[in-house]
């Protein structure tokens, strides 16, 4: 569900922020001096969506409210009875208001530490990739026995592959002795699950993994390597899906041709068919240029000089069915090709003395002026920042979500900063998501000051 406004009251005991999103333009930029809570605002929104109520518990504010375009809202009311206690007497309430202004309140004290159990939510790495582990429950009374609780702790320590092998997943039956708590958990997860958020933090270049959790994986892996491998896999998956679809279409081709010949009217516009063939050939060229090279035979264009009206009608009938089939086959590549073309255009416009290409075998491929291959982890920090950010925006951010970006200017030359928003707007339009950016850099804003919200001016 699209967010229309975000409000925070008494952040750090000082600031009141009202951030109305630019839903039509899809991008909103929050600016302001250090200490006004730009990054904290992004973190609080992300914590709400993840069900990470312990972060909301520990951050000083009175209310975090997220309003949606349908008029409904979801808020967290945070009350601290006495600041002298260091926040130990904080209470949290989740407040849902639907579009008819009906309100439901949920006491979150049961989901907090140290006195509660903590809501079970997936843990994510710095790129929002689900590690499929859950925070342990801290209240053993929620389980049938202490041994059951300890067994659950062992289960959540496994890697995703190990859990899949054991066919283990999160089991709500563990709460069978607490029906009220189980019911509230499901309602809360349903409410926060309606919000899609993707958080791009300032740490974007390294993926950290605990070596004992994921066996065989290096503790630190450059994200450019991770994304390069990810792209290669996406291409292979798309090609396999397209091949299967093509086989299904081809298997019925003879039958459809025979059925068409039995029809009385087989007259076709031959010139229009030749034009369609040219368009298909151009589309196939786009596939080649984006690294999706397909062995599709020779040139699709044919000679228009064919003698005999009956022969032309026969060939035209076959071509008509062939063109329809080929268009259907190419649909599998439409979304991927548009994203790859945009990514290549952005990167090749930025990088000097390097050419960026994409192949199904290697993913990202860089070459210097001598046509020598450059390993992706040899790119400069600024080049890696640019590549991983736009790859993440194009391929990792779900449609209809809110993308949170913290300080996109890091390591970018001022010229790249000035181009950032123009390209981001194009990506947001293509994928279909909204963006909330926190930045200190005027060059990032560039000519888009109408999209800014100055926290120093509204706090």
N, C-alpha and C positions, 0 to 999 in steps of 0.2 A: 504494500500500500504506500502511495507516495506521501511524503512528509511535506507539509506546507509551512510549518513554523516550529522553532525550538526556543524555549524560554528557560532561563535559569535564574532563580531568586537567591540573593544573598550569598553568592559564590565567594568563598574565603571570608565570609562575614562582611563583604564590602560591595560586590558588584551585582547588578541586575542586568542580565543580557536578554534581549528579544531579537531573535534572528529569523526574519521572514525570508524564506527561500524564493529564489527567482525561478519558479516552476516553468515559465515559458521558455526562458533562455537555458534552463537546466543547470546553471552554474552560479554559486554564491560564494563570495570571498569574504572571510572575516579577517580584519586587520586591527591593529592596535599595539600599544607599547608592550614590552615584556612585563609579565606579571598579571595581565588582565584575564588570563584563563583561556587563551585560544586553544592550545593543545589539550588542556583539561576538559574543555567543552567537547572536543572530539572523543576523548577517552570515556567521558560519562555516557555519551550516546552509545558508543560501542559496548560499554559495560551493561547498559540496560538491555540491549538486543541479545547479548550473550547470556543474560541471566546472571551476570557476575555482580550480585548484590553486595558482596563484601567490599568491592571498590567503592560502590555508592555509599556504603556504611562509613567508610574511612575518610571520604572526601567532604570537606566542610561546605555545605550549601543547605538551603531550606526546601527548594522544590526544583525538580527537573521535569519539564513538560514538553511532550512531543505531540503536535497537532497534525492531523491528516486532512487531505483535500476533501474528504467526505464529511468533515465537521466533527469527527470523533477525535479522541485524544487519549494518551496514556501518560500518566505522571507518577513520579516518585516523590512523596512527601517525607522529608527528613527532619526530625525534631530532636534537639539536644536539650535536655532539661537543665543542665548546668555545664558551661564550658570548662569549669574548674576540674571536672572529672576527666578531662582529656578525651571526651567523646565516648566514654564507656557506658553512658546512659542514653545512647541514641536509639530512637525508634524509626523504623521505615515502614511506609504504607504505600502499596501500589494502588493507584486509582485509575480505573478505566471508565471513560465516559463515551457512550455510543453516539451516533449521529442524531438520535432522538433525545439526547441529554439525560439518558438514564445512567446512573452511576453505580459502580461496584467497587468496594474497597477490599484489599487483601493485606493482612498483617504479615510482614515479611520477617518478623523476629525469629520464626522457626527455621528460617533459612540462613541464619547468620552465625558466625563464630564470634566468641568462643562458646556461647551458651547453646547455640543451635547446631544444625547439621550441615548447612550449606546446600544450596540448590544444585542438583547434578546437571552440569552443562558441559558440552564438549570443550576441550582445551584446543587452542589454535596456536600455530607458530606465527612468526612475525608477518607472514603473508596470508593469514587467515585460512591456512590449509588445515582442515580438520585432522587432528591427530587421533581422534576416536578414543580418547581416554576421558574419564570423568573424575571430577574432584571427589575424594572419599567423603562419606558421611561421618560426622563427628559424634553422633549420638547413637550409641549402640542399642538403646532401647527401641529404635526404629526397626531393628532386625529381630528375628526370632531368637537369636542367640549370639554371643560374642564370637563364637567360631564362624558363624555365618558372615559376620561383619569382617573378620580377618580374611576369610576366603574371598570376599568381594574386593578387598584391598589388593589381594594378589592378582585378581582378574584384571583390574584396571591398570596394573603395571605392565601388562603385555603389550606388544606392538600390534598394529592393525592386522598384520598377516597372521600373527600367532592367535589373535582373537578369532579371526575368520576360520583358521584351521580347527579351532576348538568349538566353532559355531556358538560363540558366546556373545551376547549383547546385553544392553541395559535391561534389567528385569524389574518392572514395577511391582511384581508380586512380593518383592522384599518389603513393601509397605503394607502388606495385607493386614497387619495388626493396627494400622492407623488410617482408616478410611478417609477421614477428613483431610489429613495431610496429603494423601494420594490424590484426592479430588482437586485440592487447591493447586498442587504441582501441575496437573494436566491443564487446568484452566489458565494458569500463569504462562506455561509454555505455549499454549495456543495463542494467547494475546501477544506475547513478545515475538512469536514466530511469524506474525503478519508483517513484521518490519524486516526488510532486507538491508543490511549495512555491510560495507566492505571497507576496512580501515587500512590505508597505506601509511605506515609509520615512517619516521625518519631513518630507521635502520632498514635499508632496502637491498643491500648488496650481498649479505651473507645469510645463509640458512644454517641455524644451529640445531644439532641433534645430539641427544644423550647417547653415547656409544653403547651403553648397556641396554638401552631401550629398543633401538633399531639396529639389529646386528648387521655388521658389514658396512654400515654407512659411516662416512667420515664425520667427525664432530662438527666440522665447518666446511660448507660447500658454497662456492660462488653462485649466486642466484642466476647469473647469465648462463652458467652450465646447466642448472636445473631447468630453466625456461627453454634453452636450446633443445634439450632432450624431450621436454614436454611437447614442444612444437612438432618434432619428428614423430612422436607418438600420435598426436592429433591428426597429422597428415595421413599416417598409415591407417588409422581408424576410419577416416573419411573415405579413403580409397577403397578399403575393404567393404564398407557399407555401400559405396557407389557400385562396386563390382557385383555385389549380390543383387542390388536393385536392377542393374543392367541385364543380368542373366534372367531375371524374372520377366523383364520386358521382352528380351529377345526370344524367349521360348514361345511367345504367342504371336510373333511377327508373321510367320507364314499363314496362320489361320486368319489373321486380320486382313492380310492382303487378299486372300481368296474371297473372304466375305465382301470386301469392298468391290472386287471385280464383278460380283453377282448383282450389285446395285445397278439400276438403270442409268443413273446419272453419274458418270465418272469424270465429267469435264472438270478440269482444274486450270487455275491461272498459272501457267508455266513460268512466266516472268517473275511472278511473286514467289514461287518456289525457289527460283535461283537466287533471289534476294535473301530469302530465309537461309539458304545454304551459306551465303557470304557472311551473314550475321553469326551463324554457328561457327564458322571458321575463325572469325574474330574472337569469339568467346573462348575457343580452344587455345588461341594464342595467349589470352589472358592467363589461362591455366599454366601454360608453359612458363610465362614470365614470372609467376609467383612461386615457382618451384614444384608445382603439381604437374610434372611432365607425364603425359599419358601417351601410350602407344596406341594411337587411333588410326593408323594407316596413313594414306597420302592426303593431299589437298582435297578439301570437300567441294571446291568449285568445279563445275563441269561445263562443257561446251554447250551453248544454247542452240547451236545449229543441228537440230535433229529433224530428219525428214519424216513426213507422213503424220497426219493428224491423229490417227489411231495409235500409232507408235508413241507419239508424244503424250497422249492421254494415259496410255499404259504406264509409261515411265513416270509421268506426273503423279499417278495414283500411288506408285511405289514410293516415290520421293516424299510425297505428302505424309505418308505413314512413318517413313524414316525420320523426317524432320521432327514430327511430333514426339517420337521416341527419344531422339537425341536431346531435345529440349528437356524432357522429363529426366533423363540421366544427368544432365548438367545441373539440375536443381540441387543435387546433393552438395555441390561445390559453392553455391551462391554466397552463403554467409562467410565461409572460410576465405574465399577469394577476395571479397571486399575488405576483410580485415587485413589480409596479407598485403594487399596493394597499398592500403593506408599506412601500415607499419613500414613497408619498404620506402614509401615516399617520404615519410617523416625522417627516418634514419639516414637515408642517402642525401637528404637535404642538409643534414647537420654535419655528418662526419667528413672531415677533410682527409684527403690522400688515402681513403679507404672506400671500397665498394662493398655494400651489404647485399647479400643474396640469401636465398632460402632453398634448401633441398630436402627431399623426403628422407634421405639417409642421415644427414647431419644436423638438420634444423638450421641454426644460424651459421652462415659462412661469410667470413670477411677476407678480403684480398687487398694487398697494397698495389701500388702503381706498376710493380713488376709481375703482378698476377700471382704473387706468393700468398699462401694462406696464413692468416693471422689467428692464433688461438683466441677464443672469445674472452678468456680470463686475462689476456694481455691488453685489453682495451683500458683506456684511462678511466679513472673513477667517474668523471663526468659523462663519458660515453656509456659506461655501464649504467649509471643512473637513468640516462635518457632511454636506453634500450629496455631496461627492466620495467620502468614505470609504464611506458606505452604498451609493452607486451602485456603487462598485468591489467591495464585498463581495457585492452581489447579482448583478452582471452580469459581473465579471471574474475571480472566483475559481473555479477548476474544482471540480467535485464530487470528493469523496474526497481533497482536498488538505489541506495544513497551511498555514493563513494565519498569517504572521508580521506582527505590528503593533508598530511602535516608537512609543512615546509618543503614544497617541491623544488625550491631553488637550490637546494644543497648540491654543491659541486658543479653547478651549471654555469657556463659563461653567460654574461649578461645578454648577449645576442640570442642564446637559446632560451633564456628566461622570457625574453620579449615575445618569442614565438610560441611559448608553451600553451597559453590559453586558447589561441586560435586553433591549434591542433587538438587540444582537449575538447573543445566545443564540437569539433567534427567527429571525434571518437564517441562522445556522449550521445550525439544524434544518431550515429550508426548503430551503437549497441543498445541505446535506450535506457540510460540511467541518469540520475541527478548527482550533482557534485557539491560538496562543501569543503572549501580549501581554507587552511590557516596559513598565513604567510607574513613575513616581515619585509618582503622584497617589492618595492614599487615597480620593478621591471616585470615581475610576474603579472601584476595588474595591467600594466602597459596602457592600452586604450580602453580598458573595460572597468573604469571607475564606477559606472552605473550599476555594476554587479556587486559592489562592496558593501559590507556592513561594518562600520567602525565601532568596535567595542568601547573605545574611549569616549565615543560620542553618545552611546546609549546606556552605558553602565551607571 
